[in-house]
Amino acid sequence: MKTTVSGCPIEDAMRLLSGRWRTLLVYYLIDGKKRFAQLRRDNPRISHRILTHELRALEGAGVITRTVVPGKIAHVEYELTEGGRKLVPLINALGDWYEDLQRQREPDRAAI
């Protein structure tokens, strides 16, 4: 990850979670482990290549873990790390904030 000149932790966090998919991937992992195919179903508009890239970035940052589960047909599972689980209240608060904002804007839209 690119280092910021200012060393601002907010800027670094925003860079880590920026983009269209990373925060959503964390959100979809809140309930526990998921396979790659499950994450694709949760995010049908993301390509295989981009999903792989985003999961690798989150893994490299220590937000998620990737575990190969052996068996007749091996598969990979992703789950939040302890650090990733610390994002859960923030992501839930972000969703609550957005819903509140939309409710506040509804009277403004009705006046138009």
C-alpha positions in Angstrom: 0.0 0.0 0.0 1.3 3.5 -0.8 2.5 5.5 2.2 1.0 8.9 2.7 3.1 12.0 3.1 1.0 13.3 5.9 1.0 10.0 7.8 -2.7 10.6 8.5 -4.4 7.3 9.7 -7.8 8.4 8.3 -6.2 8.9 4.9 -4.5 5.5 5.1 -7.7 3.8 6.2 -9.7 5.4 3.4 -7.1 4.2 0.9 -7.3 0.7 2.3 -11.2 0.6 2.1 -11.6 2.8 -0.9 -13.1 1.6 -4.2 -16.3 -0.1 -5.0 -15.9 -3.5 -3.4 -13.7 -3.7 -0.4 -16.1 -2.3 2.2 -18.8 -4.5 0.8 -16.6 -7.5 1.0 -16.0 -6.8 4.7 -19.8 -6.3 5.1 -20.6 -9.7 3.5 -18.0 -11.4 5.7 -19.6 -10.1 8.9 -21.7 -13.3 9.4 -18.7 -15.6 9.1 -16.6 -17.6 6.7 -17.5 -17.6 3.0 -16.2 -19.3 -0.1 -15.2 -17.4 -3.2 -18.3 -18.5 -5.0 -20.5 -17.2 -2.2 -18.9 -13.8 -2.4 -19.4 -13.8 -6.1 -23.2 -14.5 -5.5 -23.3 -11.7 -2.9 -21.7 -9.3 -5.5 -22.9 -10.5 -8.9 -21.5 -7.4 -10.7 -17.9 -8.0 -9.6 -15.7 -9.9 -12.1 -13.7 -13.0 -11.0 -10.5 -11.0 -11.6 -11.5 -8.0 -9.6 -12.8 -10.1 -6.7 -9.5 -12.0 -6.6 -7.6 -8.7 -6.6 -9.7 -7.1 -3.9 -9.6 -10.2 -1.6 -5.8 -10.3 -2.0 -5.6 -6.6 -1.0 -7.7 -7.1 2.1 -5.7 -10.2 3.0 -2.4 -8.4 2.5 -3.7 -5.6 4.8 -4.6 -8.1 7.5 -8.4 -7.5 7.3 -9.3 -11.0 6.1 -7.7 -14.4 6.1 -7.7 -17.0 3.3 -7.8 -20.6 4.3 -7.5 -23.5 1.9 -9.8 -26.3 3.2 -8.5 -29.7 2.1 -10.8 -32.5 1.0 -11.8 -34.5 -2.0 -12.5 -31.1 -3.6 -10.4 -28.5 -1.9 -11.9 -25.0 -1.5 -10.9 -21.7 -0.1 -12.7 -19.8 2.7 -12.4 -16.2 3.6 -13.1 -14.6 7.0 -12.5 -11.5 8.9 -9.4 -11.3 11.1 -9.6 -9.7 14.6 -8.6 -6.4 13.0 -11.3 -6.9 10.3 -14.0 -7.5 12.9 -13.1 -4.2 14.5 -14.5 -2.6 11.3 -18.0 -4.1 11.8 -19.3 -1.4 14.2 -17.9 1.3 11.8 -19.6 -0.3 8.7 -22.9 -0.8 10.6 -22.7 2.9 11.7 -22.0 4.0 8.1 -25.2 2.1 7.0 -27.2 3.7 9.8 -25.9 7.1 8.9 -26.8 6.7 5.3 -30.4 5.5 6.1 -30.8 8.5 8.4 -29.6 10.9 5.7 -32.0 9.4 3.2 -34.9 9.8 5.7 -33.9 13.4 6.3 -33.8 14.1 2.6 -37.3 12.6 1.9 -39.2 15.7 2.9 -36.9 17.8 0.7 -37.6 15.6 -2.3 -41.4 15.7 -1.6 -41.3 19.5 -1.9 -39.8 19.4 -5.4 
